[in-house]
Amino acid sequence: DACLHFARREGFALLASIDTEEILPGLAGKAEGPKLVFECHSAYLDNIEYLRGLAAHRPAAVFTPSEAQRKLVRERLGEGIDVRIVPNPLRRELVAEPEPFPAPPPRPVVAWIGRLDAQKNWEGFVELAGLLARRGTAMEAWILGKPVEAGGAERLLEHAREENALGRMRWLNALPSQRIPSFLDAVRDSGGVLVSTSLGESFGLTVAEAMARRCAVVVPDQRPFTEFVEEGVSGSVFAPGSPDSAAARVAELLADSSRRSAYGRRGRETVLARFAPEPALAVLARELERAAAS
């Protein structure tokens, strides 16, 4: 209520909210005040059910970071509301020129970043690591992410043991955001790759961040990943939900340094052209101006 009162008092033209449905009751039945722009970034379907009632608040526009997310939003909004794709800008420290990592790990790192939950499909990554280990592939598997449920760490340990991946696994519960560029530089200079096994994303931020650091990536053959990862050009794709397919693509890349380097170069060019702060924020500014004038 205080935020809405401040916006009305100051005469703001727009009020933008990122997945914050809590503001909606304060807008109910009020025609005056700033126009509403909603940004929908959550890929968790339960978190975006509020969109089914958003039309009653007459938003000027809804912004999403990908075509895949726009489809999910439209399925819940229905007709009559403008849904626009606005790129998600990467942090400046990620788009800065990558530096060589001073002490690369001794074996290629296959890295995974995300919440340890069902949608991010950390289990699929552990299965992938187990397949690579059993096939004798020289590598280490690094997981960076926090469990979201009680007993999550124990389940990670148990699953790694079941898949015979425990001896190759390294788990980092968390890293400060400013350390992520160095983490990705270490993966790249080890001769490794970043993998996503996610079952659904609104954008694929960790993949774009890795590409910005010239790190080769392996992703499911589905949107939103394929909106900016081109098979054989800026990354490799695998059959969604298939650890065998993922393991095959990872093994190919680990064995081919020239392809890893080519993917890294082209991947960085691709994501910087769309998601570096300057081009991404220019699109945001343009779309906000359109919404204000609508």
N, C-alpha and C positions, 0 to 999 in steps of 0.2 A: 504493500500500500504506500509506503513512504517513497519508494522508487517511482511508482506511477504518479504520485502527487508531485514529486520533483520534476518529472518529465513534462507534466501539464503546465506547471507553474513557469518553467523556463521556455515553454513554447517550442519544444523539440518537434521537428517534422516527422521523425521516425523513431520507433522503439524497436530495437533488434534483440532477439532472445535466441540462445542456443540450447535447444532441448530442455527448456525450463517451463514445463506446463504449470508450475505453481503460480505463475503470474496471471493465468487465465481467469480465475474467479474475480480478480480485481478489475478486469476489463468488461465483465459481463454487463450488458445493458447500457453501456456508455458509448455514445456516438462521438462525443468530443474527444479531443486529445490527439496525440501523435498516431500516425499510421503504424501498423504492426508488421514487422518482418520476422519470420521464424526461420532459423537455421536448423536443419535436421541432420545431425551427424551420427546418431546412435544406430548401430547395426543390430541391436538387440530388440527383437520384435515387440516384446512386452513393453519396452520403454517408449515405443512410438505409437501405441494405441490411442494416445490423446489426440492424434491427428484426425481421428474419425469425427471428433466434435469441433475441430478447429474452424470449420467454415462459418460457424455461428459468430465468430469474432471478426470476420471480414478482414483477414490479413491481406496486405497489399501484395505480398509474394512470400513464397517459401523457397529457401536456398538449400541445395544439396551439393555434396562434393563430387558426385559421379552420376553417370546415367543409370547404373544399377540401383543406387539409392533413390534416384528420382522415380524409378518404376515402383519401388516399395511405397514411397510417399503418395504417389498418385492412386495406388490401389486403396489407400485409406482415406484420402481426401475426397475423392470423387472429382467431378467436373467443376469448372468455373473458377479455380484458383490457379494463379500463375506459379509454376514450379520451375525454377531455373538452376542450372549448374554453375556453381561458383567454386573455383579451385581452392583447395586447402593449402595455404602458404606454409612452406617449410621454414624452420628457424634459421637465422642467418649463420649460426655456427655450423650448421649442417651443409649449407651451400658454399661455405668458404672453400678455397682450394685445398684438397686433401694433402696432408703431409705424410711422408713415409712413417710407418710405425717403428719406433726405435728398437724394439726387441720382439719380433714376430714369434708367435707360438711355434713349437718345433714341428707340429703336424698340422695339416689343413683343418680349419675349423668349419664345421657345418653349424650355423647359428640359427636360433629361433627366438623371437621376441614376442611377448604377449601375456595376457592374463591366463592363468592356469585354469581355464574353464572349458566346458564342453564345446562352445561355439568356436573358440580359438583352436580347439582340437590338438591340445598338447600331446594327447595319447598317440595321435597319428605320427607326430614327430618322433616320439620315443620308439615307435615301431619302425620308422624309417632308419633311425640310428641303429637299432638292433639288426636290421637287414644288412646295413653297410658293415657293421662289425663282424657278423657271421660270414660275410663274403670276403673278409680280409682287407677291406678298403682302409688305407692309411688315413685316419681322420680322428678328430675329437668332436663331440657333439656338445654344444653350449646352449643351455636354456636360460634366458633372462626373463623372469616374470614372477609375480606373486601368486600364491594360491588364493582363491576367493572363498573357500569353504574350510571349515575345521577338518583337520586330517589331510589336507591337500599335500603337504610335504611328504607324509608317510605314503600316500598313494603314488606320488611320483617315484619315490624310492622303490616301492614294490613293483611298479610297472616296469621300471628300468631293469630291475633284477629279472623279472619274468621274460623280458625280451633279450636278455644277455647283452644289454647295452651299458650296464652299470660301470664297467671298467673304462668306458669311453666318454662317460657323461660328466659335465661340469654344470652345476646349477648356481646361478646368481639370483638371489631373491629380488634385488633392486640395484639400480645405479642412479646417481644424480643425473639429471637431464644433460648437464654440460659434459658428462663423460661418454655419452652415447656416440658422438663422432669418433672418439678414440677407440671405443669398442669396435665400431664398424671398420675402422682403419686396420685394427688388429686382425679381424676376420679376413679382410681383403688381402693383406700382405702375408698372411699365413698360407695363401693359395686356396682359401676357402670360399664359401658361398653363404648367403642368407636364404633360408627357406621359410615359406609360409604354408601351413597346412590348414588354414582357417576355413571354416564352412560358410562364412558369410562376413563381409566387411562393407562399410559404407564408402571406403576410399582405399585403404591399404597403406596407411601411413608409414608403418615400419619398413615396408618394401620400398616406398619412394625415398625414405631416408637413406636406406642402404645404397640405392642407385645414385643418390646425390654424392655419396662417398666413393663412387666407382667400384662398388662391391657387386659382383655378379649375383643374380637372384634366380630362384626357382620357385614358381608359383602355380597354384591350381589353374587349369584352363577354363576360367570363368570370370565374368565381370565381378567386381570392378578392376581386377588385376589386369585383364587383357585390354583395358582401356588405355593403359600406358606401358605395358610390357608386351613387346612384339616378339613372338617366338622366332628364335634364330637370329634376331637382330639386337634386341636389348635385354634378352633374358631367355630362360627355358620354362616351358609349361609342362604340367603332367596331368593325368586323368584325375579329376577331383575325387578325393576319398580313397585313393589307391596308394598305399605306402610302397608297393612294388614299382609302380610307375615313377613315383617321386625318387626312389632310390636309384633307379636306372638313370634318370636325368642328372641327379647329383653326381653320381659316379662318372658320367661322361664329362661333366665340367671339371671335376677335380683332376681328371687325367689330361686336360687340354688347357694349358696356360694361355695360349694365344686366343682361344675363344673366350675365356674368362676376361682377359684384358679388353677384348673387343666389346663384349657385353658391358663391361664397366664404363668404357668411354662413351658408347652410344646411350647407355642408360642415364648417365649423368647429363648428357646433352638434352635428352628427352624430358627429364623431370625439371631441370632448371628452366627450360623454355616455358613450362606451364606452372610450376609450383614454387619457383623462387619468389621471394617476397615482392619484388617489383611487378612482374606480370600478374601474379595472383591478386595482389592488393589493387592493381589497376582495374581488374575485372570486378572486384568487390565494390570499389567506388562507383564504377559505371552502373552496376546493377542497383545500388542503393539510390543513386540519382534517378534511375528509371522508376523505382518503387515510389519515391517521394513525389514524382511528377504524375503518377498514375491516378 
